[in-house]
Amino acid sequence: MENPQVGWIGAIVIGGLAGWLAEMFMKSDMGILMNIILGIVGAAVANLVLGMFGVVLGGWIGYLIAGFVGACILIALGRMLKRSA
């Protein structure tokens, strides 16, 4: 969200798209609101993790890639926590 090229509305749209792509890739059924949340939070998580390795993704495409990767990570973590509970 620190990227000035992607505003709040853009973050919601791209986050929803990234969450939907992750949902299709991971074969889960979350719903549109959860897709948006996963995409936005996933982008933040992925940017944090990738930033530790010196990788910076910017712009709309970078936000989409980061959101997809982060949402996949969050879905996988959710599945792991669900199995252990």
C-alpha positions as CSV (number, residue, x, y, z in Angstrom):
1,M,0.0,0.0,0.0
2,E,3.0,2.3,0.2
3,N,3.3,2.4,-3.6
4,P,1.8,5.7,-4.8
5,Q,0.9,4.2,-8.2
6,V,-1.7,1.9,-6.6
7,G,-4.4,3.7,-4.6
8,W,-7.0,2.2,-2.3
9,I,-9.5,1.4,-5.0
10,G,-6.7,-0.1,-7.2
11,A,-5.6,-2.1,-4.2
12,I,-9.1,-3.5,-3.7
13,V,-9.5,-4.4,-7.4
14,I,-6.0,-5.9,-7.7
15,G,-6.3,-7.6,-4.3
16,G,-9.6,-9.2,-5.4
17,L,-8.1,-10.4,-8.7
18,A,-5.0,-11.7,-6.9
19,G,-7.1,-13.5,-4.3
20,W,-9.4,-15.0,-7.0
21,L,-6.3,-16.2,-8.9
22,A,-4.9,-17.7,-5.7
23,E,-8.3,-19.3,-4.9
24,M,-8.3,-21.0,-8.4
25,F,-4.7,-22.1,-8.1
26,M,-5.0,-23.5,-4.6
27,K,-8.5,-25.0,-5.3
28,S,-10.3,-23.4,-2.4
29,D,-13.7,-21.7,-2.1
30,M,-13.5,-18.6,0.0
31,G,-15.9,-16.0,-1.6
32,I,-15.3,-12.6,-3.1
33,L,-14.8,-10.6,0.2
34,M,-12.2,-13.1,1.5
35,N,-10.5,-13.0,-1.9
36,I,-10.1,-9.3,-1.6
37,I,-8.8,-9.5,1.9
38,L,-6.4,-12.4,1.0
39,G,-5.1,-10.4,-2.0
40,I,-4.5,-7.2,0.0
41,V,-3.0,-8.9,3.1
42,G,-1.2,-11.3,0.9
43,A,0.5,-8.5,-1.0
44,A,1.6,-7.0,2.2
45,V,3.0,-10.3,3.5
46,A,4.7,-11.1,0.2
47,N,6.3,-7.6,0.0
48,L,7.6,-8.0,3.5
49,V,9.1,-11.5,2.8
50,L,10.5,-10.5,-0.6
51,G,11.9,-7.3,0.9
52,M,14.0,-9.3,3.3
53,F,15.7,-10.8,0.2
54,G,16.1,-7.5,-1.5
55,V,13.3,-8.0,-4.1
56,V,11.0,-5.1,-4.7
57,L,7.9,-5.4,-6.8
58,G,6.3,-2.1,-7.9
59,G,3.3,-1.0,-9.8
60,W,0.1,-2.8,-10.7
61,I,1.7,-5.9,-12.0
62,G,4.1,-6.2,-9.1
63,Y,1.2,-5.7,-6.7
64,L,-0.8,-8.4,-8.5
65,I,2.2,-10.9,-8.3
66,A,2.8,-10.1,-4.7
67,G,-0.9,-10.4,-3.9
68,F,-1.1,-13.8,-5.6
69,V,2.0,-15.2,-3.9
70,G,1.0,-13.9,-0.5
71,A,-2.6,-15.1,-0.9
72,C,-1.3,-18.6,-1.8
73,I,0.9,-18.5,1.3
74,L,-2.0,-17.5,3.5
75,I,-4.3,-20.2,2.1
76,A,-1.6,-22.8,2.7
77,L,-1.0,-21.6,6.3
78,G,-4.7,-21.6,6.9
79,R,-4.9,-25.2,5.7
80,M,-2.0,-26.2,7.9
81,L,-3.6,-24.6,11.0
82,K,-6.9,-26.2,10.2
83,R,-5.3,-29.7,10.0
84,S,-3.5,-29.3,13.3
85,A,-6.5,-28.1,15.2
